[in-house]
Amino acid sequence: MNVAQANPTEFAPSRRCPAEEILNCRRQLNLAGATTILDALPSQVMLINHQRQIVFANVALKTALGLDTATSLMGIRPGEAMNCAFVKFAKGGCGTSKFCSECGAVLAMIKAIDGLTGCEDFHLLQEKNGDISGKDLRVTAKPLTLAKQELVLFTIDDISDHNRRRYLERIFFHDILNTAGGAMGMAEVLFEESTPTAREDLQILMQAMIHLVEEIESQRTLLAAESTDLIVHPEPVDCFKMVQRLTRKLTRYREANDKQLVAVDKLTPFTIETDPTLLERVLGNMIKNALEASSPGMTVTVGYKTEDDQVTFWVHNPTHIPAQTQKQIFRPSFSTKGSDRGLGTFSMRLLTQNYLGGMVSFSTCEDTGTTFYAQIPRTPPPA
């Protein structure tokens, strides 16, 4: 393929194809029906030649750029089409300035031109009519042979809202946990210094604060797990002490009122290597769900059984799960408690399977009730 005279560059090659060759390539794509298909896609898509010039840009991309759909972007490069503020520093156009070596879009294109798939996140600084704006984008570039043309399929996803939401979530959880933790500490001080007649009311307040902090922590952990930001910190965990601590702690849980929460007597001491915070989150959800499913006067029992290479924690309650509900257990957003609930069993499975290397399951029977199990390996799986 012929290329025009190159301009200076500080990163990627600056050479471009003559306009007639790009136009001929576009004609071949039109004849093959490829442009019609790409225009029908909701995703922002470009077809780029090996000189990083746009051969075709679909309607979704032009709409996102605020262009008339009839506007042609043929021959220019992606950064030029997207009004990248650094293009003015690049004598050879998009990809040729010293700033472009850090640009995810250029790096992804170079990978695809070399025959590999490139997927990169990058921060696009835009400048148009003297105004500055920014976007967080994720681009994917894949080598593609289409209508006998060697091209790069270049797709763009705007992840600005996603990144902004995650940033706000981190601030929110940090601030609200500090506030809730301070309130809980104050409630504990008041409880210790109060008269016997006031302690009953303060006990209710403490239960509410404990529940609030637990719910906030659970949501933060779940969001981190779903976005794969969660980091596992394995350390030795005494299974007996964990079960004892959880049963004592959750006896104060508001759903435990008028119910019994007990740990099995004479549990065999057993130590495993796992993340204690995540394991406590899983077992805590199992116990809370069992308490919520139980009626006043019922008993929820917690225990575990050991094998050489794993431990199986279990939580039993006397109630039976209906057949229709059994089919929905562990699915996200499903709950028998209302449309605004439903993360408990899903988070149990997500944390256990994806981060602790184990499995969760359950059994239920009208005669004997329901038992949830969490099988945890004695040592963490390889990273």
Beta strands, then each sheet from edge to edge (+ up, - down):
strand 1: 44-48
strand 2: 54-57
strand 3: 118-128
strand 4: 131-146
strand 5: 149-158
strand 6: 235-238
strand 7: 260-263
strand 8: 271-274
strand 9: 299-306
strand 10: 310-317
strand 11: 359-365
strand 12: 369-377
sheet 1: 2+ 1- 5+ 4- 3+
sheet 2: 6+ 8-
sheet 3: 7+ 9+ 10- 12+ 11-
end
